[in-house]
Amino acid sequence: MIIAVNLSRNTVTRTPVPQWMLNQYFGGRGLAVALIASMGPRPAGPFDPMNPVVFAPGLLTGTGAPSSARWAVAAKAPATGFVSAGNGGGLWGARLAWCGVRALVVTGRASRPVLIRIAAGETPGPRVEVVPCDDLWGMDTLEAACESVARWGGSAAASFACIGPAGERLVPLANIIADGARAAGRGGLGAVLGSKNLKGIITEAAEPPESVSVRRSERCARFNVVLRETPYFKTHARWGTINALRKYNQAGGLVVRNGLAGEFAGTDRLSGEVFEREFKTSSRACYACPLPCSNTFEIKTGEYAGVTGEAASASTVKEYGARCGVEDMAAVLAAHALANRMGLEMISLGGVLSFGMECRERRLLDHILGPGQPDLRFGDGKAMLDAIPLIARREGIGAILGLGVHGASRVIGGDSHRFALHVKGLETPATDPRAYPSWGLGYAVSSRGGCHMRAFPVAETGSLTVDEGLQVAGVPTLVERGTLAGRGSEVAFFEDMRAVSDSLGVCKFIFRDGSAFPDAQGQWLGVSRVSLPAEDLRTVGERINNLERLMNLEDGLDPADDTLPERFTHDPLPGGASAGRVCDIARLVDDYYAVRDWDTTSGHPNSRVLERLGLPPKGRFDPFAG
């Protein structure tokens, strides 16, 4: 069922999802983007009241299939002006699915702060209410979640996905936090909720009995055995992904001090072992996931004593650590917890903090910084933490850095655009494309800007065998870091299969290697309402990626936008295992366009591609036409 809420009119409508739409787009990201495409010409700007925000659990979310906790949120994004679909975990999405909701479409703008409450157990569908919540406005995400569930949740079986002060103040780095720590919405989708006066959405539902039987099935048991034998299961269950920092550092592929270096001297002080010994308090997993990679933590001593948080990851130590030159694990974890409570997205936040630090050290902020402002410098954890609330509230230096690196560089001027690390307005992650060209290509062509999870190509990171690399691109050297041959095929393949994962609602960290291939992901379709041969699975992902391309072209995307910042293409890495390298992005994009069969002048998918995928030239269609 599609639930549509118009906040301006305070109306709720219910519509069945056409089966053909599930067949062609599954759920999650695919369904969310398809529904936006079906709503006709997109609004002029992200903060237009009629800019739709679509929340959609994956096709398998809530069924109990392995790691089937993922949910999507999609809208035109403030950071880029293009469609962006985020992906979150936890329990919130499963409860939305248990309410019988395939998609929640929110349009309009409420006259006062509100939340949407969705509760299962009624006929002909879930109970849906728009509830005033003036006193929640201004609360951070943890405070709002605790208060809202206690007041309106109705039972212990409730979850809240909400925005913090950053979303309320329309900061284009704002995201959405569910279950206290599960983030989604890169590109500023939290700010889109803020523009609608929507604090968040409560989902209330108990797990249905049929889910339990799926989770306890023989097939799930076999999958869990295989997963436990993978090389990453033991480390992820113990530390999460934190120790990936060490791997990237050994390759000289960390974005250190905003990309001035590729190696970080403080890696051992930000290791999984340090985290486990001094800060970890428990291990947690998302719904139906056999891998408890989300660790809770507490800072017990020192300046940040008493700070608690959850879901610290490789991005935590890469963004607040290496990228900002901070070697203090306590400061890094405190930044992670504070950013979540403010509702700020960590990769973009790490990007603007490190950008601000480099601007400060180049004396480009001398005319901007006033008394009492944090003196941002590489390695200064306290200044980093002092800046985060200012960014969330658009105060002081935060009023500039809160624009994101693209917007901030326009204000700051000088040559700051050269080291403003973004693609299409979205900050790139702290893995350096000079060391990993497949990641650089993934950043450059990603439909939502500088994102590593759109493709999450894993051949260079050691997750594929030579035979699997041959299967992906026909190139035996694909698994060798730094090679260029076959990267267009690799990125296109993984973009398509990651779109499938995002639409099924399964976690990419589980389906990260050969398990991402069509035959492996396709085995789980049997627990859904969709029947599709495994060999056709990639076509679904290809359709989603091409639809997003069409939408972005209509919103003004130019092929020249498929590129990388000058630092990555012109400034060789100064040392380490990747010393002397730059990223030859023009060659890589040409290879990718050829694989995709996109026109090199317009960047538009050729008519034969659209015909094969059943897509209209402009990416608009009636979802109920069949």
C-alpha positions in Angstrom: 0.0 0.0 0.0 1.1 3.5 -0.8 0.3 6.1 1.9 0.3 9.7 0.7 0.2 12.5 3.3 -0.3 16.1 2.2 0.8 18.2 5.1 -0.6 21.4 3.6 -4.1 19.9 3.3 -3.8 17.5 6.3 -5.0 14.7 4.1 -4.1 11.0 4.0 -4.8 8.7 1.0 -4.2 5.0 0.5 -3.5 3.4 -2.9 -2.5 -0.2 -3.8 1.0 -0.6 -5.3 0.7 -1.9 -8.9 2.3 -5.4 -9.2 4.1 -4.4 -12.3 5.9 -1.6 -10.3 7.1 -4.1 -7.8 8.2 -6.4 -10.6 10.3 -3.7 -12.3 11.5 -1.7 -9.3 11.1 -4.0 -6.2 10.8 -1.7 -3.2 13.1 0.6 -1.2 15.2 2.9 -3.4 13.7 1.6 -6.7 10.1 2.1 -5.8 10.8 5.5 -4.1 12.6 6.9 -7.1 9.9 5.5 -9.5 7.1 7.1 -7.5 8.9 10.5 -7.6 9.3 10.1 -11.4 5.6 9.3 -11.7 4.6 12.6 -10.1 5.3 14.7 -13.2 7.6 17.7 -13.5 9.8 17.9 -10.4 9.5 21.1 -8.3 11.8 24.0 -8.9 13.7 23.5 -5.6 14.2 21.0 -2.7 12.3 23.3 -0.3 9.3 23.7 -2.5 6.4 22.3 -0.5 5.5 19.9 -3.3 8.9 18.3 -3.4 7.9 14.8 -2.5 9.8 12.8 0.2 9.3 9.1 -0.2 10.0 6.6 2.5 10.0 2.9 1.4 11.1 -0.3 3.1 12.8 -2.7 0.8 10.9 -5.5 -0.9 12.3 -8.0 1.6 12.4 -5.7 4.6 10.6 -7.2 7.6 10.4 -10.7 6.1 13.2 -12.0 8.2 15.5 -12.7 5.2 19.2 -12.1 6.1 19.9 -8.5 6.9 16.6 -7.4 5.6 16.3 -4.2 7.7 17.0 -1.5 5.1 14.7 1.3 4.1 15.0 4.1 1.6 14.2 7.8 1.7 14.3 9.8 -1.5 13.7 13.4 -2.6 15.3 16.2 -4.5 18.3 17.1 -2.4 19.4 20.5 -1.2 23.1 19.8 -1.6 22.9 18.9 -5.3 19.5 19.8 -6.7 19.2 16.3 -8.0 17.2 13.3 -6.8 18.9 11.5 -3.9 17.9 8.2 -2.2 19.4 7.4 1.2 19.5 4.1 2.9 19.0 3.3 6.6 18.8 0.2 8.9 17.7 -0.6 12.4 14.1 -1.5 13.2 12.2 1.5 11.8 11.9 0.2 8.3 10.8 -3.3 9.3 8.0 -1.8 11.4 6.9 0.4 8.5 6.7 -2.8 6.4 4.8 -4.6 9.2 2.3 -1.8 9.1 1.6 -2.8 5.5 3.2 0.2 4.0 5.2 -0.2 0.8 5.8 3.6 0.5 5.0 6.7 2.4 4.8 9.8 0.2 4.9 13.2 2.0 4.2 16.5 0.3 3.2 19.9 1.4 4.2 21.9 4.4 2.5 21.9 7.8 1.6 25.2 9.5 3.4 24.1 12.7 5.8 21.3 13.7 4.2 17.9 13.3 5.1 14.2 13.3 3.4 11.4 11.4 2.3 8.3 13.4 1.7 5.0 11.5 0.4 2.1 13.5 -0.5 -1.4 12.4 -3.5 -3.5 13.1 -6.4 -1.8 11.5 -8.5 -2.4 8.4 -8.4 -1.5 5.5 -4.9 -0.4 6.4 -2.7 1.1 9.1 -3.8 4.0 11.2 -2.1 7.2 10.0 -2.2 10.4 12.0 -0.5 13.8 11.6 0.2 15.0 15.2 1.3 18.5 16.3 4.6 18.3 18.2 5.7 21.9 18.8 7.7 21.1 21.9 9.8 18.5 20.0 11.1 21.3 17.7 14.5 22.2 18.8 15.2 18.8 20.5 18.2 16.7 19.2 17.4 13.4 17.6 17.9 11.3 20.7 15.8 13.5 22.9 13.0 13.7 20.3 13.0 9.9 19.8 12.8 9.1 23.6 10.0 11.7 24.1 8.0 10.9 21.0 7.9 7.1 21.6 7.1 7.6 25.2 4.2 10.0 24.4 2.8 8.6 21.1 4.4 5.2 20.5 1.6 3.4 22.2 3.8 0.4 23.0 7.4 -0.8 23.2 7.1 -1.9 19.5 7.7 1.6 18.2 10.5 3.4 16.4 11.0 7.0 15.4 12.9 8.4 12.4 13.5 12.1 12.9 15.6 15.2 12.2 17.6 17.3 14.6 18.4 21.0 14.8 20.3 20.8 11.5 17.3 19.7 9.6 15.1 22.2 11.3 17.4 25.0 10.2 17.6 23.6 6.6 21.3 22.8 6.6 22.2 20.9 3.4 24.3 18.5 5.5 21.2 17.4 7.5 20.1 13.8 7.5 17.5 11.6 9.2 18.2 9.4 12.3 16.1 6.4 13.1 16.3 4.3 16.2 18.7 6.8 17.8 21.7 5.9 15.5 20.6 4.7 12.0 21.3 7.5 9.6 19.9 8.0 6.1 19.6 10.9 3.7 22.9 12.2 2.4 22.5 15.4 0.4 20.4 17.2 3.0 17.1 15.1 3.0 16.8 16.0 6.7 16.5 19.6 5.6 13.7 18.7 3.2 11.8 17.3 6.2 12.6 20.5 8.1 11.2 22.6 5.3 7.9 20.7 5.7 7.8 21.3 9.5 8.0 17.5 9.8 10.0 16.4 12.8 9.7 12.7 12.0 7.7 9.5 11.6 6.8 7.0 14.2 6.2 3.4 13.1 4.5 1.1 15.5 4.1 -2.6 14.8 5.0 -6.0 16.4 6.8 -8.6 14.3 4.3 -10.8 12.4 4.5 -14.5 13.0 5.4 -15.4 9.4 8.7 -13.4 9.7 9.9 -15.7 12.4 9.4 -18.8 10.2 11.5 -17.1 7.5 14.3 -16.3 9.8 14.4 -19.8 11.2 14.3 -21.4 7.7 16.9 -23.9 6.6 18.0 -21.5 3.9 18.6 -18.7 6.4 20.6 -21.2 8.6 22.8 -22.1 5.6 23.4 -18.5 4.7 24.4 -17.7 8.3 26.9 -20.6 8.3 28.5 -19.3 5.0 28.6 -15.7 6.3 30.4 -16.7 9.5 33.1 -18.3 7.3 33.8 -15.1 5.4 37.1 -13.3 6.3 35.3 -10.1 7.4 32.7 -11.6 9.7 34.9 -12.0 12.8 36.4 -8.5 12.6 33.1 -6.8 11.8 31.4 -8.6 14.7 34.2 -7.5 17.0 34.9 -3.9 15.9 32.4 -3.1 13.2 34.2 -1.6 10.2 36.6 0.6 12.2 39.7 -1.4 11.3 39.2 -0.7 7.6 41.1 2.5 8.4 44.3 0.4 8.6 43.8 -1.1 5.2 43.3 2.2 3.4 46.2 3.7 5.2 48.5 0.9 4.1 47.5 1.6 0.6 48.2 5.3 1.0 44.6 5.8 0.1 43.2 7.8 3.0 42.1 11.4 2.5 44.3 12.8 5.3 44.1 16.5 6.2 41.6 17.2 3.4 43.6 15.2 0.9 47.0 16.8 1.4 48.3 13.3 2.2 47.3 9.7 1.8 48.9 8.3 5.0 47.9 9.0 8.6 50.3 8.7 11.5 47.5 8.3 14.0 46.0 5.1 12.6 47.0 2.8 15.5 45.4 5.3 18.0 42.1 5.0 16.1 42.1 1.2 15.7 39.5 -1.4 16.5 41.7 -2.7 19.3 41.7 0.7 21.0 38.0 1.0 20.5 37.3 -2.4 22.0 39.6 -2.0 24.9 38.7 1.5 26.0 35.2 2.4 24.7 33.1 -0.5 23.5 30.1 -1.5 25.7 28.1 -3.9 23.6 27.5 -5.3 20.1 24.2 -4.9 18.2 22.7 -5.9 14.9 20.0 -4.5 12.8 16.7 -6.5 12.4 17.2 -10.0 11.0 21.0 -9.5 10.6 23.4 -12.3 11.8 26.3 -9.8 11.9 26.4 -7.6 15.0 28.6 -4.9 13.5 27.0 -1.9 15.3 28.8 -1.4 18.6 27.7 0.9 21.4 30.3 2.9 23.2 30.9 5.1 26.2 33.7 7.6 26.9 34.5 6.9 30.6 37.3 9.4 31.3 38.7 12.7 30.3 37.1 15.8 28.7 34.3 13.9 27.0 33.5 11.5 29.9 29.9 10.4 29.9 29.3 10.7 26.1 27.6 7.6 24.7 26.8 6.5 21.2 26.3 3.7 18.7 27.3 2.6 15.2 30.8 4.0 15.1 32.2 2.8 11.8 35.1 3.2 9.4 33.7 6.5 8.3 33.7 7.7 11.9 37.5 7.3 12.2 38.2 8.3 8.6 36.1 11.5 8.6 36.6 12.9 12.1 40.0 11.3 12.5 42.3 11.0 9.4 40.5 13.6 7.3 40.7 16.2 10.1 44.1 15.0 11.4 42.7 14.2 14.8 44.4 11.3 16.6 42.3 11.3 19.8 39.7 8.4 19.7 37.7 10.0 22.4 37.3 13.3 20.4 36.5 11.3 17.3 33.7 9.2 19.1 32.4 12.4 20.7 32.1 14.0 17.3 30.2 10.9 16.0 27.7 11.1 18.9 27.2 14.8 18.6 26.7 14.8 14.9 24.0 12.1 15.2 22.2 14.1 17.9 22.4 17.2 15.8 21.2 15.3 12.7 24.3 15.9 10.6 25.6 13.4 8.1 29.1 12.3 8.9 30.8 12.2 5.5 29.7 15.7 4.5 30.4 17.0 8.0 33.9 15.5 7.9 34.3 17.1 4.5 33.3 20.6 5.6 35.3 20.5 8.8 38.5 19.4 7.1 37.9 22.0 4.3 37.5 24.7 7.0 40.7 23.6 8.6 42.6 23.9 5.4 41.1 27.3 4.7 42.1 28.4 8.1 45.6 27.3 7.7 45.8 29.0 4.3 44.6 32.2 6.0 41.5 32.3 3.9 39.2 32.7 7.0 41.1 35.6 8.5 38.4 38.0 7.3 35.6 35.8 8.4 36.5 34.4 11.9 35.4 36.7 14.7 36.0 36.6 18.5 34.9 33.4 20.2 34.9 31.3 17.0 36.6 27.9 17.0 40.1 28.1 15.6 39.8 25.2 13.2 43.2 23.6 12.6 44.1 20.1 11.6 44.5 17.8 14.7 42.5 20.0 17.0 39.7 17.8 18.3 38.2 20.4 20.6 37.8 23.0 17.8 36.2 20.3 15.6 33.6 19.6 18.3 33.0 23.2 19.0 32.2 23.8 15.3 29.6 21.0 15.0 26.8 22.7 16.9 27.5 26.0 15.0 27.1 24.1 11.7 23.9 22.5 12.9 22.4 25.8 13.9 23.9 28.0 11.1 25.7 30.2 13.7 29.1 32.0 13.3 31.5 30.1 11.1 28.8 27.4 10.9 26.7 29.7 8.7 29.3 29.3 6.0 30.5 25.7 6.6 26.9 24.6 6.8 26.5 25.4 3.1 28.7 22.4 2.3 32.2 22.6 0.7 30.8 23.7 -2.6 28.7 26.6 -1.2 31.3 27.5 1.4 34.1 27.8 -1.3 31.9 30.2 -3.2 31.7 32.4 -0.1 35.3 32.1 1.0 36.8 32.5 -2.5 40.5 32.5 -3.3 41.6 29.1 -4.7 39.5 27.2 -2.2 37.5 25.6 -5.0 40.6 23.5 -5.9 40.4 21.6 -2.6 36.6 21.7 -2.0 36.2 18.0 -2.3 32.8 17.3 -3.7 31.0 15.9 -6.8 27.8 17.7 -7.9 27.7 19.5 -4.6 28.0 16.4 -2.4 31.2 15.9 -0.4 33.3 12.9 -1.4 34.3 10.3 1.3 37.7 9.9 2.9 38.9 7.1 0.6 41.2 8.7 -2.0 40.5 8.0 -5.7 44.2 8.6 -6.5 44.8 5.3 -4.8 41.5 3.6 -5.8 40.5 4.7 -9.3 37.3 2.6 -9.2 36.1 4.6 -6.2 37.0 7.8 -8.0 34.8 6.7 -11.0 32.1 5.7 -8.6 32.1 9.2 -7.0 32.2 11.0 -10.4 29.2 9.2 -12.0 27.0 8.6 -8.9 23.5 9.9 -9.4 23.5 11.6 -6.0 27.0 13.1 -6.1 30.1 12.1 -4.3 28.9 8.8 -2.9 30.9 5.6 -2.4 27.8 3.4 -1.7 26.1 3.9 -5.0 28.7 1.6 -6.6 30.7 0.3 -3.6 33.2 -1.3 -6.0 35.2 -3.9 -4.1 37.6 -5.4 -6.7 40.5 -3.1 -5.6 39.8 -3.6 -1.9 40.4 -7.4 -2.0 36.9 -8.6 -1.8 36.8 -10.4 -5.2 38.8 -13.3 -6.6 40.4 -13.1 -10.0 37.7 -15.3 -11.4 35.0 -13.0 -10.0 36.8 -10.1 -11.5 36.8 -11.8 -14.9 33.0 -12.4 -14.5 32.5 -8.7 -13.7 34.7 -7.1 -16.4 36.6 -9.7 -18.3 39.9 -8.3 -17.0 42.2 -10.5 -14.8 43.9 -7.4 -13.4 40.7 -5.9 -12.0 41.6 -7.1 -8.5 44.9 -5.2 -8.6 44.7 -1.8 -7.0 45.4 1.1 -9.2 44.8 -0.5 -12.6 42.4 1.2 -15.0 41.3 -1.5 -17.4 37.7 -2.7 -16.8 36.8 0.0 -14.3 33.8 1.2 -16.3 32.4 -2.3 -16.4 33.1 -2.8 -12.7 31.4 0.4 -11.6 28.4 -0.1 -13.8 28.0 -3.7 -12.6 28.2 -2.9 -8.9 26.0 0.2 -9.3 23.3 -2.0 -10.8 23.7 -4.7 -8.1 23.8 -2.1 -5.3 20.6 -0.6 -6.6 19.1 -4.1 -6.4 20.3 -4.4 -2.7 18.9 -1.0 -1.9 15.6 -2.0 -3.4 15.4 -5.5 -1.8 16.2 -3.9 1.5 19.4 -6.0 2.3 22.7 -4.7 3.6 25.6 -4.1 1.3 28.0 -5.1 4.0 26.5 -8.5 4.0 26.2 -8.8 0.2 29.6 -7.2 -0.4 31.7 -9.7 -2.4 30.5 -12.5 -4.7 27.4 -12.6 -2.6 26.3 -9.3 -4.4 26.1 -11.2 -7.8 22.6 -11.9 -9.3 22.5 -15.6 -8.5 23.2 -15.0 -4.8 20.9 -12.1 -4.2 18.2 -13.6 -6.4 17.7 -16.6 -4.1 15.8 -14.5 -1.6 13.1 -13.3 -4.0 11.2 -16.4 -3.1 10.0 -14.9 0.1 8.5 -11.9 -1.7 5.6 -11.2 -4.1 8.0 -11.0 -7.0 9.1 -13.9 -9.2 12.1 -13.1 -11.4 14.9 -15.3 -12.8 18.3 -14.5 -11.3 19.7 -13.6 -14.7 17.2 -10.7 -14.9 18.1 -9.3 -11.6 20.8 -6.9 -12.8 18.3 -5.4 -15.3 16.2 -4.1 -12.4 19.3 -2.3 -11.0 20.2 -1.0 -14.5 16.6 0.3 -14.9 16.8 2.2 -11.6 20.2 3.8 -12.4 19.1 4.9 -15.8 15.9 6.3 -14.4 17.8 8.4 -11.9 20.0 9.5 -14.8 17.0 10.7 -16.8 15.6 12.6 -13.8 18.9 14.3 -13.1 19.3 15.3 -16.8 15.9 16.9 -16.7 17.0 18.8 -13.5 20.0 20.2 -15.3 22.8 17.6 -15.0 25.6 18.1 -17.5 28.2 15.5 -18.5 30.8 17.9 -17.3 29.5 17.3 -13.8 30.7 13.6 -14.0 34.2 14.5 -12.7 36.3 14.9 -9.6 37.8 17.9 -7.8 41.1 19.2 -9.0 43.0 17.9 -6.0 42.4 14.4 -7.1 43.1 14.9 -10.8 46.0 17.3 -10.7 47.8 17.0 -7.3 49.9 13.7 -7.0 49.8 12.0 -3.7 53.0 13.1 -1.9 54.0 9.8 -0.2 53.0 6.3 0.8 52.1 3.2 -1.3 50.3 5.4 -3.8 52.8 8.2 -4.1 52.8 10.1 -7.3 49.4 9.1 -8.5 46.5 11.2 -9.7 43.1 9.9 -10.9 42.7 9.9 -14.7 39.0 10.5 -14.4 38.4 11.5 -18.0 39.5 8.1 -19.3 37.5 6.3 -16.7 34.3 8.2 -17.4 34.7 7.6 -21.2 35.0 3.9 -20.4 31.9 4.0 -18.2 29.8 5.9 -20.8 30.7 3.3 -23.4 29.6 0.4 -21.0 26.4 2.2 -20.2 25.7 3.2 -23.8 25.3 6.8 -22.9 25.8 9.6 -25.4 29.2 11.2 -24.8 28.0 14.7 -25.7 24.6 14.9 -23.9 25.2 12.2 -21.3 21.8 10.8 -22.2 21.1 7.1 -22.3 20.7 6.1 -25.9 17.3 5.1 -27.2 18.2 1.4 -27.5 19.0 1.4 -23.8 15.7 3.0 -22.9 13.7 0.7 -25.1 15.3 -2.4 -23.6 14.6 -1.2 -20.1 11.1 0.1 -20.8 11.9 3.7 -19.8 10.4 6.8 -21.4 12.9 9.4 -22.8 12.2 11.9 -20.0 12.0 9.5 -17.1 8.3 10.3 -16.5 5.5 7.8 -16.5 2.2 6.9 -14.9 2.8 4.2 -12.3 -0.7 3.0 -12.5 -0.9 2.6 -16.2 0.5 -0.9 -16.2 
